[in-house]
Amino acid sequence: MGDYETILLDRSGRVGLITLNRPKALNALNSAVMREVIDAVAGLDADPGIGAIVVTGSEKAFAAGADIKEMADLGFADVHGRETFSGWDALTRARTPIIAAVAGYALGGGCELAMMCDMIIAADTAKFGQPEITLGVIPGMGGSQRLTRAVGKAKAMDLCLTGRQMGADEAERAGLVARVVPAAELLDTAMAAAGTIAGMAKTTAIMAKDAVNAAFETTLAEGVKTERRIFYSTFATDDQTEGMAAFIAKRKPEFNKS
Ligand SMILES: CCCCCCCCCCCCC/C=C/C(=O)SCCNC(=O)CCNC(=O)[C@H](O)C(C)(C)COP(=O)(O)OP(=O)(O)OC[C@H]1O[C@@H](n2cnc3c(N)ncnc32)[C@H](O)[C@@H]1OP(=O)(O)O
């Protein structure tokens, strides 16, 4: 699947798997990686046969950040408004639920990429951080915004100002990570979770993702209204009819048949 140089693209049933594949550079995110990840996600997202996507890296690194060697000689005019930096936003426009399966380093742009996904499942070896300040820059892919919303000001400020790394258990306690598993079980756990999501009605999964994400974008009152509008909409779908009929008939629902 796909003819890529910096990522591997696989598929297992209704789950698409993207593996960042620049192991010698600890999966540093350069322009090629960004183009290829965005292209692969777009293709999976448009495929009605795909119900969930997993993005992962290597044992040592999910991604150790944006590619410092590619950025070192850039100046303001090179980066200001450059698609290369804002291009990652396309990931947050995907409708299909995306799980980041993180082992090892998820630093800078690597942590930001994981946070652009809908949930993070971490190996006990995972190390998260926004060490950009040590390079004389700050996060530039939403890290200061998503991290603060995920873990709160105190810990986000700590990580962005000190550049320190946060281990998997601290990340789970702080609310950045959904689950922590032994490293050897990471991919199986993430693929199983993705398989469960992909077994749900894709329309309903998209609606649930939109409702949760609305909490990031608005007030509680507005978020509750948004949720209610989406909840009402589920009763216009065949999925609600099938889901509730299946429960009453004591059988498994058959979603995504068409
Ligand atoms: C114009 C295009 C730019 C790219 C755009 C694409 C997308 C990016 C979007 C924009 C993002 C904006 C905001 C984000 C900024 C950042 O992410 S800045 C980088 C933040 N990350 C870091 O500061 C971590 C840097 N790495 C390290 O501190 C260490 O490597 C480590 C993770 C602690 C591991 O140490 P160690 O085990 O000792 O391994 P090393 O020898 O250091 O590394 C192995 C090789 O990997 C190379 N490498 C590691 N990280 C990067 C990196 N971020 N960029 C480039 N290369 C990296 C390292 O240089 C080694 O390579 P060799 O020396 O050739 O062996």
The ligand as a MOL file (V3000), in Angstrom:
LIG
                    3D

  0  0  0     0  0            999 V3000
M  V30 BEGIN CTAB
M  V30 COUNTS 65 67 0 0 0
M  V30 BEGIN ATOM
M  V30 1 C 11.1260 23.4620 6.9800 0
M  V30 2 C 10.7590 22.1230 7.2870 0
M  V30 3 C 10.9820 21.7480 8.7400 0
M  V30 4 C 10.3440 20.4510 9.0750 0
M  V30 5 C 8.8550 20.6070 9.0140 0
M  V30 6 C 8.1100 19.3360 9.1850 0
M  V30 7 C 7.2510 19.2640 10.3380 0
M  V30 8 C 7.5690 20.1180 11.4920 0
M  V30 9 C 6.5250 21.0910 11.8000 0
M  V30 10 C 7.0220 22.2750 12.5660 0
M  V30 11 C 7.2700 21.9970 14.0160 0
M  V30 12 C 7.4400 23.2280 14.7660 0
M  V30 13 C 7.6740 23.0590 16.2340 0
M  V30 14 C 8.4740 21.8510 16.6150 0
M  V30 15 C 9.8230 21.9670 16.8210 0
M  V30 16 C 10.6190 20.8090 17.2230 0
M  V30 17 O 10.1660 19.6750 17.3040 0
M  V30 18 S 12.2430 21.1620 17.5860 0
M  V30 19 C 12.9350 19.5740 18.0210 0
M  V30 20 C 12.4780 19.0980 19.3710 0
M  V30 21 N 13.1580 17.8540 19.7030 0
M  V30 22 C 14.3260 17.8440 20.3800 0
M  V30 23 O 14.8500 18.8540 20.7690 0
M  V30 24 C 14.9420 16.4860 20.6250 0
M  V30 25 C 16.2660 16.3900 19.8660 0
M  V30 26 N 16.8860 15.0900 20.0580 0
M  V30 27 C 17.5090 14.7750 21.2430 0
M  V30 28 O 17.5150 15.4930 22.2080 0
M  V30 29 C 18.1680 13.4160 21.2870 0
M  V30 30 O 18.3140 12.9660 19.9620 0
M  V30 31 C 17.3480 12.3810 22.0810 0
M  V30 32 C 15.9180 12.3220 21.5500 0
M  V30 33 C 17.3650 12.7460 23.5640 0
M  V30 34 C 17.9960 11.0070 21.8920 0
M  V30 35 O 19.3790 11.0980 22.2340 0
M  V30 36 P 20.3650 9.9010 21.8130 0
M  V30 37 O 19.7660 8.6120 22.2110 0
M  V30 38 O 21.7110 10.2840 22.3120 0
M  V30 39 O 20.3700 9.9150 20.2200 0
M  V30 40 P 21.0830 10.9940 19.2780 0
M  V30 41 O 22.4580 10.5160 18.9410 0
M  V30 42 O 20.9360 12.3580 19.8270 0
M  V30 43 O 20.1490 10.9130 17.9910 0
M  V30 44 C 20.2640 9.8480 17.0530 0
M  V30 45 C 20.2660 10.4800 15.6790 0
M  V30 46 O 18.9660 11.1200 15.4920 0
M  V30 47 C 19.1750 12.4870 15.1850 0
M  V30 48 N 18.0880 13.2860 15.7380 0
M  V30 49 C 17.5120 13.1570 16.9470 0
M  V30 50 N 16.5400 14.0780 17.1170 0
M  V30 51 C 16.5060 14.8090 15.9620 0
M  V30 52 C 15.6950 15.9120 15.5110 0
M  V30 53 N 14.7100 16.4200 16.2340 0
M  V30 54 N 15.9750 16.4140 14.2900 0
M  V30 55 C 16.9460 15.8830 13.5070 0
M  V30 56 N 17.7420 14.8150 13.8690 0
M  V30 57 C 17.4970 14.3060 15.0980 0
M  V30 58 C 20.5070 12.8300 15.8170 0
M  V30 59 O 21.0140 13.9970 15.2020 0
M  V30 60 C 21.3120 11.5940 15.5340 0
M  V30 61 O 21.6800 11.6150 14.1670 0
M  V30 62 P 23.2280 11.4000 13.7670 0
M  V30 63 O 23.9960 12.4110 14.5670 0
M  V30 64 O 23.2720 11.6090 12.3100 0
M  V30 65 O 23.5370 9.9880 14.2060 0
M  V30 END ATOM
M  V30 BEGIN BOND
M  V30 1 1 1 2
M  V30 2 1 2 3
M  V30 3 1 3 4
M  V30 4 1 4 5
M  V30 5 1 5 6
M  V30 6 1 6 7
M  V30 7 1 7 8
M  V30 8 1 8 9
M  V30 9 1 9 10
M  V30 10 1 10 11
M  V30 11 1 11 12
M  V30 12 1 12 13
M  V30 13 1 13 14
M  V30 14 2 14 15
M  V30 15 1 15 16
M  V30 16 2 16 17
M  V30 17 1 16 18
M  V30 18 1 18 19
M  V30 19 1 19 20
M  V30 20 1 20 21
M  V30 21 1 21 22
M  V30 22 2 22 23
M  V30 23 1 22 24
M  V30 24 1 24 25
M  V30 25 1 25 26
M  V30 26 1 26 27
M  V30 27 2 27 28
M  V30 28 1 27 29
M  V30 29 1 29 30
M  V30 30 1 29 31
M  V30 31 1 31 32
M  V30 32 1 31 33
M  V30 33 1 31 34
M  V30 34 1 34 35
M  V30 35 1 35 36
M  V30 36 2 36 37
M  V30 37 1 36 38
M  V30 38 1 36 39
M  V30 39 1 39 40
M  V30 40 2 40 41
M  V30 41 1 40 42
M  V30 42 1 40 43
M  V30 43 1 43 44
M  V30 44 1 44 45
M  V30 45 1 45 46
M  V30 46 1 45 60
M  V30 47 1 46 47
M  V30 48 1 47 48
M  V30 49 1 47 58
M  V30 50 1 48 49
M  V30 51 1 48 57
M  V30 52 2 49 50
M  V30 53 1 50 51
M  V30 54 1 51 52
M  V30 55 2 51 57
M  V30 56 1 52 53
M  V30 57 2 52 54
M  V30 58 1 54 55
M  V30 59 2 55 56
M  V30 60 1 56 57
M  V30 61 1 58 59
M  V30 62 1 58 60
M  V30 63 1 60 61
M  V30 64 1 61 62
M  V30 65 2 62 63
M  V30 66 1 62 64
M  V30 67 1 62 65
M  V30 END BOND
M  V30 END CTAB
M  END
